[in-house]
Amino acid sequence: MAAVLFALPVRAPAGDLYGAYARALQYFDPALSATQSKRLAMRAIAEADAFALDARLVVALVAVESGWNPAAVSPAGARGLGQLMPQTARDLNVDPADPAANLHGAVRYLRALLDRYAALGLQERYERALGAYNAGSAAVDRYGSVPPYPETQAYVHKVIGLWRRLAGL
């Protein structure tokens, strides 16, 4: 990933906002067509709005999870944009192979994790939710924080760092 990313606008006319997000998605996955990236950008913004999340966080999470590749499959079997594990996708009642459904499930799952840690301070809440997204809530609960797994520690750092860059912070 390049060291410098552009900031996505906080407020802009919808057409400009969708275009900015679509360009960001194509940055992460150059194989996306203009039509695909615009559809996914519109879906990401709509899902983020529906679950009261910052769309830039959704963009960052999916960028780290799959690089915005709708056909991504991990060695562990996680699938799609949000890299949903088969059991998680079943629990969320979404088809992980359908990009729109996968994105919906990923955003819904992230919202549930943020709600699970709602009593914590803002930074700790987001760190634990992202740690749970990567390693599972049982691991986060067992350690009382982001698990000490190097992969999970790096994951949380990457998502939050990218979110901040996308927000222009």
Protein Blocks (a to p, Z undefined) as FASTA:
>chain_A
ZZbdcdddfbdcfklmmmmmmmmmmmmmmmbcfklmmmmmmmmmmmmmmnopafklmmmm
mmmmnoopakbccfkopacjkopafklmmmnopafklmklmmmmmmmmmmmmmmmmmmpc
fklmmmmmmmmmmnopklmmmnopacfbfklmmmmmmmmmmmmmmnoZZ
